[in-house]
Each structure stands twice: as structure tokens, then as C-alpha cells.
């Protein structure tokens, strides 16, 4: 168990509302990632972090922002949620391998 | 650009059959890593294996084996004597060398093992 938790695990929200997903790790790893999983696309990288306050964009970063003020927490924010952001969101940490959190299922109505 | 292709969208086999899941990748890096993950119906992603580009030895772990061939840019995964518990979505992924470790995933192959 890599010690990664995500909250909330499920969320239903309405178009136009802001949403923040939290990833928490207990292992003090430097690298953290946010991916989204959609049918037919596998997982795609949204943003990643290589240290406190150090973040960069991934393949599908439009409409998302991230913050990392502490090593253990990596937040993903949808500033104004859209239906196309309905997805399952996974957080991961890198230790050589990448270990994933349990996922957050987000539905935007 | 890096790319991973899993051409088999769905595979259905009967228990005890052997099954091979194909993975083809594209990269210009000379140093890279290849991964396989399992996603059972419960939804979590389970790490299975990581292989670096300099190690072409096949690997066997119980009923699982992996065949890495740089000449064909393939990293195939075989399950021997499949079991119902092997039913899951399997993802192949590629990571560039260096410290970022960003993963490029294939689309996934859904394996159904029938009793």
C-alpha cells in the first residue's frame, strides 16, 4: 500500500461550479500526478508536480489548475466544471513505479 | 511523440486458456520504461511490472509473463491458465527517462475470463 488517499471518492456537481479534488500521500514522495480516465482513452495526464509549489501541465490540462503547498497534498481544481470533465480522476505518486490512489468519480450535470 | 497502442479492445476466453495482451509503443527516447497495470472491476489500478529499455529479458511471475522486443517495439503480456479473477482491464504504459515519470497509457484491453 503506497499510502495515497483521494477525497472525495464520489462527487456530483452542476455545470459552472468550482470543484476541488484532493490527493494526500503519507510517503513524502516528490513527484505527484493527476490523471483522468475516460472510455477509449485509457488514462491521460492532467498536471503533475515535482515538488512544493513546482507544477507543470500534462496532455489535457485545459480547464484544470493544481496547487501543492505541502509535500503530502496535491490539489486539482476545476474552476468552472463542464460536462466534458465528467470522468474518473486518479492521483499517483512515483517511486520508480507509479502507484495510484483509489480514484474519484466526478459527474458534472 | 510517444504513443502506446493496445489494439485489442476486448478479449474473451474460457478459464484455463492462455491469453496474450498486445502492446506496441512509439518513442524516440533511447532510455524509457514500460509498465503494465491491472484494473479489476473494483476500479483500483494495480501495478504489475516495470521494465526498462535496456533489459530485454523476458520475465515470468507465476502465471504472468512478459515479452519485451525492442526490434518490434512491443511489450506483450501473457496470462497462462487464465482464471476468472484475471477478468479486468489491463493497461500498458510508457514513461520517458528522467525524473518526471509521466506515463503515456494505451487505451486498455478488457479481458473477460468465463468459467
Interface residues (C-beta under 8 A of the other chain):
Chain A: X31 X33 X35 X40 X41 X42 X43 X44 X45 X48 X50 X58 X88 X90 X92 X94 X96 X97 X98 X99 X100 X102 X103
Chain B: X4 X6 X35 X37 X43 X44 X45 X47 X50 X91 X93 X95 X99 X100 X101 X102 X103 X104 X105 X106 X107 X108
